[in-house]
Amino acid sequence: MKLLSAKPIFLFIVLCNALPASAQDRWAIQEDGSIRWEVKDRLPHTDHIEMSGEKVSVWVRYGLDSIGRSDIFRTVVFPTFRLLPDGTRTHISYSFSDSDLPRIYVNNRLINLQLIKNGPGRAGELSYNIKSFSHRGIMKISAQAGTPALANVERTIFPSVDKPLVLETFVIRNITDQPMNVYMEYLRKEVRTDAKRSKGSQHSMMAGSVNDGTQTIAPGESASFSVFYLASDTPQSLSTIHPQQEETARAARVASLDDKLRLETPDKILNTAFAFAKLRATESIFKTKGGYMHGPGGLAYYAAIWANDQAEYINPFFAYLGDERGNLSAMNAYRHFAAYINPAYKPIPSSIVAEGDANWHGAKDRGDQAMIAYGASRYAMTFGNIDSAKVLWPLIEWCLEYSRRKINEQGVVNSDSDELENRFSAGKANLSTNTLYYDALRSAAMLGRLLGKPASQTEGYLKQAATLRGNIEKYFGGTIEGFATYRYHENLEVLRAWICLPLTVGIMDRKEGTINALFSPRLWTADGLATEAGKGTFWDRSTLYALRGVLQAGETEKAMDFIRYYSRRRLLGEHVPYPVEAYPEGNQRHLSAESGLYCRIYIEGLFGIRPTGFNTFECTPRLPKDWNNMALLKINAFGNVFDVEVARAGAGKLLITAKGKKYTIKEGATQVIKL
């Protein structure tokens, strides 16, 4: 079979990048780091975004129809208010449309949120004309009321940082030369759950107004009104709600994350996409009775953890970020999994749900033990705390032994499915489980030495890893659809996106064929990698692993073309501003752990950081040819807070600066850095 060329895809990307920004981007980056959509044409357009705090998550669908009428719809999720029986999705939630809001009047004329300029409406009503939308942790909608305009209407929607509360605030600014009366109706709405099904006690979901009533505002001045959405078990004794304090706290939380682990490159889009991904990766941590639990979100997955999303994807990222809640959630996740260690080596459940009170194991062994060992061993070294590592070691050790016991006659690990839970075939042994187990063995050998474990054990892990690497080649290696790459499982002769995984753990035996396959028209689509060649389904997680792996393979320019394209599409395109889960399943919801994987493209791919000890790491920077420098600032890892800066140092050489120490290396070389 003739090798398929990746050339059409490269031409496609080159053409996209050559177009003016206005021709391909709906959104634009602002000076304050936000992104904004200035509404002009290209209607209708609808999008959705999720925002989260410790006790709440809000999913907002927003947009305009073909004639410019607004469509704002909110679903508010309360992860720690639950129904029985315990399950993954037994949190309570409630949805609100604009018709559920209290009405607002200007000089006794109703602002009709469905009436646009020159549109049909009842006599005396004011039109509502949206001018822009913006995002940066707080959703903002700018509009004008009246034709001609009488008032600017600034609308914000955001979750509370630490309460089961979402706020929507309207700031009405008088843009006339006369005093103006503005009135918002009083609202109180309460819905109670079935007392018999309510966990703990009966739950109330409430919506109401804050600062309702009449205010008189002078020319150029403004008045503020708010609507709250909350859950409570004691609705008769609600605390006073302070919208401005809540907004200030939310903005401070966003700013604190923006200040940590900063990416600085010559590419503003990449820097901004990285900052947004940090926020989505970290905001979705819920304070539950089972401790801090990172949850994917997406109206489905809250107050619960998974072996892939949390143990494998997001926790190794938290070890670099330095966010206290992130690290508490990471250690807590591993403790929850460790509670299922057993002498009979029955598998740990794939997911622990309902604030830790139940579990889900519907897809049986998905290779979860390999996922946990991979993530926990990397996390332990990167976090750089020996006491935390000692806590994690029994879990890592048990998971490795479990996987060893699953090795088949061909020397690879069997599992019942994989992280896609039988949505696509996984065979008896799949490449994902085996690749993760291989890397976990190598990390555990390093970690074990740091903890003073017997040489027989640590050397044994290295020998197992070497043997497994050879067996991965024998069992999975092959020519698939003309590419010298891997079959994902036995007897599968169709390309899969997860053939990228060996590149991310340093197995480069088939890098050329694998990279060609990944970027061929058989797998690469406008939205990244197709899960399986010829199918329309895509999951961002495999694309994010692949982009990291191609950088690690040293194909910097090829990787950067696709990273720039992907980042621009996700940040400034039609569905923004974060990496997504999948399509058609979930309609590209902004599941949180995928954003952690996006950040790991840069940490582990572009800067080539790989933990080797509590205060040591390998650094293999991949500086794109059109850049002279790049930096990761305020890394909180390896027991230190430090920067890594990379700059050109003459022909074929790079200068790495890490915590004041300077290292000159050849391009493509690896430098061991000790802090």
Secondary structure as UniProt FT lines:
FT   HELIX           7..18
FT   HELIX           21..24
FT   STRAND          28..29
FT   TURN            31..32
FT   STRAND          35..38
FT   STRAND          45..52
FT   STRAND          57..64
FT   TURN            66..67
FT   STRAND          73..83
FT   TURN            88..89
FT   STRAND          91..97
FT   HELIX           98..100
FT   STRAND          104..106
FT   TURN            107..108
FT   STRAND          109..111
FT   TURN            113..114
FT   TURN            117..118
FT   TURN            123..124
FT   STRAND          128..135
FT   STRAND          139..145
FT   TURN            146..149
FT   STRAND          151..159
FT   STRAND          165..174
FT   STRAND          180..184
FT   STRAND          188..192
FT   TURN            195..197
FT   STRAND          204..210
FT   STRAND          213..217
FT   TURN            219..220
FT   STRAND          222..232
FT   HELIX           235..237
FT   HELIX           243..259
FT   STRAND          262..264
FT   HELIX           268..283
FT   STRAND          285..288
FT   TURN            289..290
FT   STRAND          291..294
FT   TURN            298..300
FT   STRAND          305..306
FT   HELIX           307..314
FT   HELIX           315..321
FT   HELIX           324..338
FT   TURN            339..340
FT   TURN            343..344
FT   STRAND          351..353
FT   HELIX           354..356
FT   STRAND          358..360
FT   TURN            362..363
FT   HELIX           368..383
FT   HELIX           386..405
FT   TURN            409..410
FT   TURN            419..422
FT   HELIX           431..450
FT   TURN            451..452
FT   HELIX           455..476
FT   STRAND          477..480
FT   TURN            481..482
FT   STRAND          483..486
FT   TURN            490..491
FT   HELIX           497..500
FT   HELIX           501..504
FT   TURN            505..506
FT   TURN            509..510
FT   HELIX           511..518
FT   TURN            521..523
FT   STRAND          524..525
FT   TURN            526..527
FT   STRAND          528..530
FT   TURN            533..534
FT   STRAND          538..539
FT   HELIX           540..552
FT   TURN            553..554
FT   HELIX           556..572
FT   STRAND          582..583
FT   HELIX           585..587
FT   HELIX           592..600
FT   HELIX           601..606
FT   STRAND          609..611
FT   STRAND          616..619
FT   TURN            625..626
FT   STRAND          629..637
FT   TURN            638..639
FT   STRAND          640..648
FT   TURN            651..652
FT   STRAND          653..658
FT   TURN            659..660
FT   STRAND          661..666
FT   TURN            667..668
FT   STRAND          671..674
//
